[in-house]
Amino acid sequence: MNRHRVVAKLIQWSVPLLNIFRNPEEWPYSLEELERMDEGSLGNELFWFLNSRSLGYLPKYEIHDCYHTLLGYGTTVTEELKLQAFMWGNKNSTFAGRVLFILGCIVFPAKHTLFKAVLSRGKRSVPLKPINVTEILSRKLTELRKELCIK
C-alpha cells in the first residue's frame, strides 16, 4: 500500500474517533440552500466544491469543508496536509490537525518545501479563528480572499 493511501486511511479512520470529542454548533444550511446562494459566494462555491466531488456534508466537518473552499485546497492527501499547514501557520489548527501535519511531514519528506510555503501563507493571512464562517457564506469568495490576504 502506498504512503498516500495509508495516510488517507488514517484520516478516514480518525474521523469517527474525533467526532466523540468534537461538538461544534449545528450547521444551519442545507446543501440546497448553499446551491441557491449567489453565484461566486462562499456558500455557493462550497456547494460546488462538495458537488463536484460527489460529497455531501460530513457531519461536524462543515466548517472544515468551508476552509477547503475558502483556501482553495482540494481533498487529496497532499491538499489536506496543505490545509493543515495553512491552519497551523494561521494559528487556527486543532490538535488532530497538528498531529496529521506532523505525520505528513514524516511520511512525505520531499514535500517539506511545499508545506513550509503553505505555513508561511497561513502566517501572512488574517487570522481565521475569530471569523464565524456561517456569517460570511453569502459574501463573494474572491472578495473574502482579498480581504483575508489569502493569495
Secondary structure by P-SEA (a helix, b strand, c coil): ccaaaaaaaaaaaaaaaaaaacccccccccaaaaaacccccaaaaaaaaaaaaccccccccaaaaaaaaaacccccaaaaaaaaaaaaaaccccaaaaaaaaaaaaacccaaaaaaaaaaaaaaccccccccccccccccaaaaaaaaccc
